[in-house]
């Protein structure tokens, strides 16, 4: 776990922010749906519609937040996002009917969607490029640790299932967001220097009118990473359903595979990220990620044909394969998103990469559940083929990006190694 420990002061500060944010989010997300139904009498369909609306709000706010971060500074926007979340969680404690729930959950969705890319943009503002890449992997590790702890802390809340427990969860989360505000203000930022101004001058060579929507390479990568991230929909929705309805494994195995995934990511992501040490290395990482995700799908498919012991073993092996694939494509995404972003537009480009999550959450549950529930083993085969093909196409896109960076005519991307030297 030593690899998870940040060395730079700015990285340590952001790690605290990620951990505190995740603790609150873990408690809230693990308990709020159940409490809204049991305590306030909302129907499951209303809760589902509310969170879908929150996802849509997050989709619409992500890119504008990144652009504002480039203009006014990532720290100011991140503070504003945490203040908005603190306010939203206080208001959540006052929910008593669907209309209030809908308004407040949309506010939470917008804030949560903005926080992660803004935190990544602040890492790039506070650290040299190589350290920022490693710090972003460490932040994900700390976030996973906090989320696991928060989810476990939700158990007594769920047992209580009372209004006072719900109010306590909301107010504790609001306090956590206030703690994040205080910590974000303490993150040290480098003082502007002549060399820093040179970096911005280089970034200024990118035509301002060319937005991310006109960067076809970026949009292609966003869509490819959205396909990769379907593995998270599988873990959250399809696999639990598959274990219960199609295998002879005990239902408790779902908790086991969830723990295996979380622990492997916490312990291994930073180590795996170190192996993806360049843009060119992301091609190999993504090709392997696609292959490992396909292997995991094959294990899940075969798990329906064995005894309880065999099914459990296949489910665990499949989860290990999927988790290593997830770490590889995550490391590649971190490296590519940092390399593609011009110096003056880190927030916009990192927010654009975050759109892959919104795409996944919008279409992923429908696609994955339709395939697995409707086609069974055939559905897993389709998903495995999708992952393998995505690995091939993503590797090709990464190689093209590496070639563009190495060409003197490639504009700001060609200067990316030089800007790294300046900022280091």
Secondary structure in CASP SS format (residue, H / E / C, confidence):
PFRMAT SS
TARGET T0000
AUTHOR 0000-0000-0000
METHOD secondary structure of the structure
MODEL  1
X C 1.00
X H 1.00
X H 1.00
X H 1.00
X C 1.00
X C 1.00
X C 1.00
X C 1.00
X H 1.00
X H 1.00
X H 1.00
X H 1.00
X H 1.00
X H 1.00
X H 1.00
X H 1.00
X H 1.00
X H 1.00
X H 1.00
X H 1.00
X H 1.00
X H 1.00
X H 1.00
X H 1.00
X H 1.00
X H 1.00
X H 1.00
X H 1.00
X H 1.00
X H 1.00
X H 1.00
X H 1.00
X H 1.00
X H 1.00
X H 1.00
X H 1.00
X H 1.00
X H 1.00
X C 1.00
X C 1.00
X C 1.00
X C 1.00
X C 1.00
X H 1.00
X H 1.00
X H 1.00
X H 1.00
X H 1.00
X H 1.00
X H 1.00
X H 1.00
X H 1.00
X H 1.00
X H 1.00
X H 1.00
X H 1.00
X H 1.00
X H 1.00
X H 1.00
X H 1.00
X H 1.00
X H 1.00
X H 1.00
X H 1.00
X H 1.00
X H 1.00
X H 1.00
X H 1.00
X H 1.00
X H 1.00
X H 1.00
X H 1.00
X C 1.00
X H 1.00
X H 1.00
X H 1.00
X H 1.00
X H 1.00
X H 1.00
X H 1.00
X H 1.00
X H 1.00
X H 1.00
X H 1.00
X H 1.00
X H 1.00
X H 1.00
X H 1.00
X H 1.00
X H 1.00
X H 1.00
X H 1.00
X C 1.00
X C 1.00
X C 1.00
X C 1.00
X C 1.00
X H 1.00
X H 1.00
X H 1.00
X H 1.00
X H 1.00
X H 1.00
X H 1.00
X H 1.00
X H 1.00
X H 1.00
X H 1.00
X H 1.00
X H 1.00
X H 1.00
X H 1.00
X H 1.00
X H 1.00
X H 1.00
X H 1.00
X H 1.00
X H 1.00
X H 1.00
X H 1.00
X H 1.00
X H 1.00
X H 1.00
X H 1.00
X H 1.00
X H 1.00
X C 1.00
X C 1.00
X H 1.00
X H 1.00
X H 1.00
X H 1.00
X H 1.00
X H 1.00
X H 1.00
X H 1.00
X H 1.00
X H 1.00
X H 1.00
X H 1.00
X H 1.00
X H 1.00
X H 1.00
X H 1.00
X H 1.00
X H 1.00
X H 1.00
X H 1.00
X H 1.00
X H 1.00
X H 1.00
X H 1.00
X H 1.00
X H 1.00
X H 1.00
X H 1.00
X H 1.00
X H 1.00
X H 1.00
X H 1.00
X C 1.00
X C 1.00
X H 1.00
X H 1.00
X H 1.00
X H 1.00
X H 1.00
X H 1.00
X H 1.00
X H 1.00
X H 1.00
X H 1.00
X H 1.00
X H 1.00
X H 1.00
X H 1.00
X H 1.00
X H 1.00
X H 1.00
X H 1.00
X H 1.00
X H 1.00
X H 1.00
X H 1.00
X H 1.00
X H 1.00
X C 1.00
X C 1.00
X C 1.00
X C 1.00
X C 1.00
X C 1.00
X C 1.00
X H 1.00
X H 1.00
X H 1.00
X H 1.00
X H 1.00
X H 1.00
X H 1.00
X H 1.00
X H 1.00
X H 1.00
X C 1.00
X C 1.00
X C 1.00
X C 1.00
X C 1.00
X C 1.00
X C 1.00
X C 1.00
X H 1.00
X H 1.00
X H 1.00
X C 1.00
X H 1.00
X H 1.00
X H 1.00
X H 1.00
X H 1.00
X H 1.00
X H 1.00
X H 1.00
X H 1.00
X H 1.00
X H 1.00
X H 1.00
X H 1.00
X C 1.00
X H 1.00
X H 1.00
X H 1.00
X H 1.00
X H 1.00
X H 1.00
X H 1.00
X H 1.00
X H 1.00
X H 1.00
X H 1.00
X H 1.00
X H 1.00
X H 1.00
X H 1.00
X H 1.00
X H 1.00
X C 1.00
X C 1.00
X C 1.00
X C 1.00
X C 1.00
X C 1.00
X H 1.00
X H 1.00
X H 1.00
X H 1.00
X H 1.00
X H 1.00
X H 1.00
X H 1.00
X H 1.00
X H 1.00
X H 1.00
X H 1.00
X H 1.00
X H 1.00
X H 1.00
X H 1.00
X H 1.00
X H 1.00
X H 1.00
X H 1.00
X H 1.00
X H 1.00
X H 1.00
X C 1.00
X C 1.00
X C 1.00
X H 1.00
X H 1.00
X H 1.00
X H 1.00
X H 1.00
X H 1.00
X H 1.00
X H 1.00
X H 1.00
X H 1.00
X H 1.00
X H 1.00
X H 1.00
X H 1.00
X H 1.00
X H 1.00
X H 1.00
X H 1.00
X H 1.00
X H 1.00
X H 1.00
X H 1.00
X H 1.00
X H 1.00
X H 1.00
X H 1.00
X H 1.00
X C 1.00
X C 1.00
X H 1.00
X H 1.00
X H 1.00
X H 1.00
X H 1.00
X H 1.00
X H 1.00
X H 1.00
X H 1.00
X H 1.00
X H 1.00
X H 1.00
X H 1.00
X H 1.00
X H 1.00
X H 1.00
X H 1.00
X H 1.00
X H 1.00
X H 1.00
X H 1.00
X H 1.00
X H 1.00
X H 1.00
X H 1.00
X H 1.00
X H 1.00
X H 1.00
X H 1.00
X H 1.00
X H 1.00
X H 1.00
X H 1.00
X C 1.00
X C 1.00
X H 1.00
X H 1.00
X H 1.00
X H 1.00
X H 1.00
X H 1.00
X H 1.00
X H 1.00
X H 1.00
X H 1.00
X H 1.00
X H 1.00
X H 1.00
X H 1.00
X H 1.00
X H 1.00
X H 1.00
X H 1.00
X H 1.00
X H 1.00
X H 1.00
X H 1.00
X H 1.00
X H 1.00
X H 1.00
X H 1.00
X H 1.00
X H 1.00
X H 1.00
X H 1.00
X H 1.00
X H 1.00
X H 1.00
X C 1.00
X H 1.00
X H 1.00
X H 1.00
X H 1.00
X H 1.00
X H 1.00
X H 1.00
X H 1.00
X H 1.00
X H 1.00
X H 1.00
X H 1.00
X H 1.00
X H 1.00
X H 1.00
X H 1.00
X H 1.00
X H 1.00
X H 1.00
X H 1.00
X H 1.00
X H 1.00
X H 1.00
X H 1.00
X H 1.00
X H 1.00
X H 1.00
X H 1.00
X H 1.00
X H 1.00
X C 1.00
X H 1.00
X H 1.00
X H 1.00
X H 1.00
X H 1.00
X H 1.00
X H 1.00
X H 1.00
X H 1.00
X H 1.00
X H 1.00
X H 1.00
X H 1.00
X H 1.00
X H 1.00
X H 1.00
X C 1.00
END
